[in-house]
Amino acid sequence: MLGGGLLPGTLAVVYGATGIGKTHLGLTFAHHGIAADREPGLVFDMNARGDSQQHHAYAERLFDWKLGRWTHAVTPMTHPYPPDGALADRYSDAFPWAGKVRDYQVPTPDGAEFDWNWKASYNHALYTVRPFFYFHFAAGTRRVVVDGVEPTDVPAESIQFFLFDELYRKVIHRDAEILGMEICLPVWKHRDFIDAHRYGHADITTLLLVTAEETRLEDLLARKVGAGDLGAVANTLLVTGTERVGTRVGRFLSVVKHRGSTMSDAIVEYRITERGIEFP
């Protein structure tokens, strides 16, 4: 359906209702990084309710892949390098916030600003998040799956969309040397490591999985793009939804947009089995 697949260095967004199979799709894309890049991808879970999406169980059942949780944090001027075995941990849930941006703000004479206590919590989380991406990218990982984005009427008001935008611009697609110098302090002490582990951030492909309120494919295809909706700026946009097929309900996928390569205009049915997503 995608001529050549998802393109390196781009953002792809998948919209679909809960239970439609987005997590299966994301884990499949991440695991296939082994064949494409000799390294599996990273899974960043933004679901504030914990692992209700079964990433770990699915990964082990489908691929015999033990999706370890990354806990290594690097505070300023401390030893930055991950302990032995930590690079096998490719799951992080360090952003446990959902709801609206204004839920994390306080009023000011000029409008509103983020609450200082929340900013402190966010900055503390970055001590874990930035090394999670940097050291895996330095080791060869080139795929990122971001899951757990909850439905919202106004994307511009969603704290999850705000956080993803920050993550995408300031971490995933930050210059490797600059990100390394921000993490590995003092820089002079870690200069050789930073220089030896430069990577091209333009080679990293990100798949963002967004839960939509709509369940039917037709409704998703007719979905309006709102202010702050990342689907409007993504390179690739896919929608997954249900439709009645005789006496059963089928799951279908459609490619709405795929810049820079050929794409199919077909609406394709798929099924979720013990082996994951399968196309008839």
C-alpha positions as CSV (number, residue, x, y, z in Angstrom):
1,M,0.0,0.0,0.0
2,L,3.0,2.3,0.7
3,G,5.3,2.3,-2.3
4,G,8.6,1.3,-0.5
5,G,7.1,1.7,3.0
6,L,7.5,4.5,5.5
7,L,10.2,6.9,4.4
8,P,13.3,7.5,6.5
9,G,13.2,10.8,8.4
10,T,9.5,11.3,8.2
11,L,6.5,11.3,10.6
12,A,3.6,8.9,9.9
13,V,0.4,9.2,11.9
14,V,-2.2,6.4,12.3
15,Y,-5.7,7.2,13.5
16,G,-8.1,4.6,14.8
17,A,-10.4,3.7,17.7
18,T,-9.3,1.8,20.7
19,G,-8.9,-1.9,20.1
20,I,-8.6,-1.5,16.3
21,G,-5.0,-2.9,16.2
22,K,-2.8,0.2,16.3
23,T,-0.5,-1.2,18.9
24,H,0.0,-4.4,16.9
25,L,0.8,-2.3,13.9
26,G,3.3,-0.2,15.8
27,L,5.1,-3.2,17.4
28,T,5.4,-4.9,14.0
29,F,7.0,-1.7,12.6
30,A,9.4,-1.4,15.5
31,H,10.4,-5.1,15.5
32,H,11.0,-5.1,11.7
33,G,13.8,-2.6,12.4
34,I,15.9,-5.7,13.1
35,A,15.7,-6.6,9.4
36,A,16.0,-3.0,8.1
37,D,18.5,-1.5,10.5
38,R,19.8,-4.5,12.5
39,E,18.3,-2.9,15.5
40,P,14.6,-3.0,16.7
41,G,12.8,0.3,17.2
42,L,11.8,2.2,20.3
43,V,8.4,2.2,21.9
44,F,7.4,5.4,23.7
45,D,4.1,5.0,25.6
46,M,2.3,8.2,26.4
47,N,-0.7,6.4,28.0
48,A,-1.2,7.9,31.5
49,R,-3.0,4.8,32.7
50,G,0.0,2.5,32.6
51,D,0.5,-0.5,30.3
52,S,-3.2,-1.0,29.5
53,Q,-2.2,-1.4,25.8
54,Q,-0.3,-4.6,26.5
55,H,2.9,-3.7,24.7
56,H,5.0,-6.1,26.7
57,A,2.6,-9.0,26.3
58,Y,2.1,-8.5,22.6
59,A,5.8,-8.1,21.9
60,E,6.6,-11.3,23.7
61,R,3.7,-13.3,22.2
62,L,4.2,-12.1,18.6
63,F,8.0,-11.8,18.3
64,D,9.4,-13.4,21.4
65,W,10.7,-9.9,22.1
66,K,11.1,-9.0,25.8
67,L,10.3,-5.3,25.8
68,G,12.3,-4.1,28.8
69,R,11.4,-0.7,30.4
70,W,14.2,2.0,30.3
71,T,14.9,3.5,33.7
72,H,18.4,5.0,33.2
73,A,18.4,8.7,34.0
74,V,21.2,11.2,33.4
75,T,21.3,14.3,35.6
76,P,23.8,17.1,34.8
77,M,27.4,16.3,35.5
78,T,26.8,12.6,36.3
79,H,28.2,9.5,34.6
80,P,26.0,9.4,31.5
81,Y,26.5,6.0,30.0
82,P,23.8,3.3,30.3
83,P,24.7,0.3,32.5
84,D,25.3,-3.1,30.9
85,G,22.2,-4.5,29.3
86,A,20.2,-1.2,29.4
87,L,20.3,-0.8,25.6
88,A,18.1,-3.9,25.4
89,D,15.4,-1.9,27.2
90,R,13.4,-0.3,24.4
91,Y,10.2,0.8,26.1
92,S,9.7,4.1,28.0
93,D,6.6,5.6,29.7
94,A,8.2,8.6,31.2
95,F,5.5,11.1,30.1
96,P,2.5,10.2,32.3
97,W,0.4,13.2,31.4
98,A,-3.0,13.4,29.6
99,G,-5.8,16.0,29.3
100,K,-5.6,19.6,28.3
101,V,-2.7,22.0,28.3
102,R,-4.6,24.3,30.6
103,D,-4.8,21.6,33.2
104,Y,-1.0,22.1,33.7
105,Q,-1.0,25.9,33.6
106,V,-1.6,28.7,36.0
107,P,-3.1,32.2,35.2
108,T,-0.7,35.1,34.8
109,P,-1.3,38.8,34.0
110,D,-0.5,38.1,30.4
111,G,-2.6,34.9,30.1
112,A,-1.2,31.6,31.4
113,E,2.1,29.7,31.9
114,F,3.0,26.2,32.9
115,D,2.9,25.6,36.6
116,W,6.4,25.5,38.1
117,N,5.8,22.2,39.9
118,W,4.7,20.6,36.6
119,K,7.7,22.1,34.8
120,A,10.0,20.6,37.4
121,S,8.3,17.2,36.9
122,Y,8.7,17.5,33.1
123,N,12.3,18.5,33.3
124,H,13.0,15.6,35.7
125,A,11.3,13.2,33.1
126,L,13.6,14.5,30.4
127,Y,16.6,13.2,32.4
128,T,15.3,9.8,31.4
129,V,13.7,10.5,28.0
130,R,16.7,12.2,26.3
131,P,19.2,9.4,27.2
132,F,16.6,6.8,26.1
133,F,16.6,8.2,22.6
134,Y,20.2,9.4,22.3
135,F,22.0,6.2,23.3
136,H,19.7,4.0,21.3
137,F,20.1,6.2,18.2
138,A,23.9,6.2,18.8
139,A,23.8,2.4,18.8
140,G,21.9,2.2,15.5
141,T,18.2,2.4,16.2
142,R,16.3,4.2,13.4
143,R,12.6,3.6,14.3
144,V,10.4,5.2,16.9
145,V,6.8,4.2,17.8
146,V,4.8,6.6,19.9
147,D,1.6,5.1,21.3
148,G,-1.1,6.1,23.8
149,V,-2.3,9.4,22.5
150,E,-5.8,9.8,23.7
151,P,-8.9,11.2,21.8
152,T,-9.3,15.0,21.9
153,D,-11.8,17.4,20.4
154,V,-9.2,20.2,19.9
155,P,-5.7,18.8,19.2
156,A,-4.1,22.2,19.9
157,E,-5.3,21.9,23.5
158,S,-4.0,18.4,24.2
159,I,-1.0,18.2,26.5
160,Q,0.0,14.9,24.7
161,F,0.1,16.6,21.3
162,F,2.2,19.4,22.9
163,L,4.6,16.9,24.5
164,F,5.0,14.9,21.3
165,D,5.8,18.0,19.3
166,E,8.4,18.9,21.9
167,L,9.8,15.4,21.8
168,Y,9.9,15.2,18.0
169,R,11.5,18.6,17.5
170,K,13.9,18.8,20.4
171,V,15.0,15.2,21.0
172,I,14.2,12.8,18.1
173,H,15.2,15.3,15.4
174,R,17.8,17.2,17.3
175,D,21.4,17.2,15.9
176,A,23.2,14.2,17.4
177,E,26.3,16.3,18.5
178,I,24.1,18.9,20.2
179,L,22.0,16.3,22.0
180,G,25.1,14.4,23.1
181,M,26.7,17.6,24.4
182,E,23.5,18.4,26.4
183,I,23.5,14.9,28.0
184,C,27.2,14.0,28.4
185,L,28.6,16.7,30.7
186,P,31.3,18.0,31.0
187,V,31.6,17.8,27.2
188,W,35.4,17.7,27.2
189,K,35.4,14.5,29.2
190,H,33.0,12.8,26.8
191,R,34.1,14.4,23.5
192,D,35.5,11.2,22.0
193,F,32.2,9.3,22.6
194,I,30.1,12.1,21.2
195,D,32.2,12.3,18.0
196,A,32.3,8.6,17.6
197,H,28.5,8.2,17.9
198,R,27.1,10.8,15.6
199,Y,24.1,9.7,13.6
200,G,21.8,11.3,11.1
201,H,18.5,12.3,12.7
202,A,17.1,12.7,9.2
203,D,17.3,8.8,9.0
204,I,14.9,8.3,11.9
205,T,11.3,7.3,11.1
206,T,8.6,8.0,13.6
207,L,5.2,6.3,13.8
208,L,2.6,8.1,15.9
209,L,-0.5,6.1,17.0
210,V,-3.5,8.3,17.9
211,T,-6.7,7.0,19.3
212,A,-9.7,8.6,17.6
213,E,-13.3,9.0,18.8
214,E,-14.6,7.7,15.5
215,T,-14.8,4.0,15.0
216,R,-16.1,3.6,11.5
217,L,-13.7,4.0,8.6
218,E,-16.0,6.2,6.7
219,D,-16.2,8.6,9.6
220,L,-12.4,8.7,9.9
221,L,-12.0,9.4,6.2
222,A,-14.4,12.3,6.6
223,R,-12.6,13.5,9.7
224,K,-11.8,17.2,9.7
225,V,-8.3,18.4,10.5
226,G,-8.2,20.7,13.5
227,A,-5.7,23.3,14.7
228,G,-2.7,21.6,16.1
229,D,-3.5,18.2,14.5
230,L,-0.2,16.5,13.7
231,G,-1.9,14.6,10.9
232,A,-1.9,17.8,8.9
233,V,1.9,18.1,8.8
234,A,2.8,14.4,8.8
235,N,4.4,12.9,5.7
236,T,2.1,9.8,5.9
237,L,-1.4,9.5,7.2
238,L,-3.3,6.3,7.7
239,V,-6.7,5.6,9.2
240,T,-8.0,2.3,10.6
241,G,-11.6,1.7,11.3
242,T,-14.5,-0.8,11.2
243,E,-17.2,-1.5,8.8
244,R,-20.0,-4.0,8.8
245,V,-19.4,-6.9,6.4
246,G,-22.4,-9.1,6.2
247,T,-22.9,-10.6,9.7
248,R,-19.5,-9.5,11.1
249,V,-17.5,-6.4,11.7
250,G,-14.4,-6.0,9.6
251,R,-11.3,-4.0,10.3
252,F,-10.0,-1.8,7.4
253,L,-7.0,0.3,6.7
254,S,-6.7,3.2,4.2
255,V,-3.7,5.4,3.2
256,V,-4.9,9.0,3.1
257,K,-1.6,10.6,2.4
258,H,1.9,9.5,1.6
259,R,4.2,12.2,0.3
260,G,7.3,11.4,-1.7
261,S,6.4,7.9,-2.9
262,T,3.6,5.9,-4.6
263,M,0.6,4.9,-2.6
264,S,-2.4,2.7,-3.0
265,D,-6.0,4.1,-3.1
266,A,-7.4,0.7,-2.0
267,I,-9.3,0.2,1.3
268,V,-7.8,-3.1,2.7
269,E,-9.2,-5.4,5.2
270,Y,-7.0,-6.9,7.9
271,R,-7.5,-9.2,10.9
272,I,-5.8,-9.5,14.3
273,T,-4.8,-13.1,15.0
274,E,-2.5,-14.9,17.4
275,R,0.2,-14.0,14.8
276,G,-0.6,-10.3,14.9
277,I,-2.0,-8.2,12.0
278,E,-2.7,-10.3,8.9
279,F,-4.0,-9.1,5.5
280,P,-6.1,-11.7,3.7
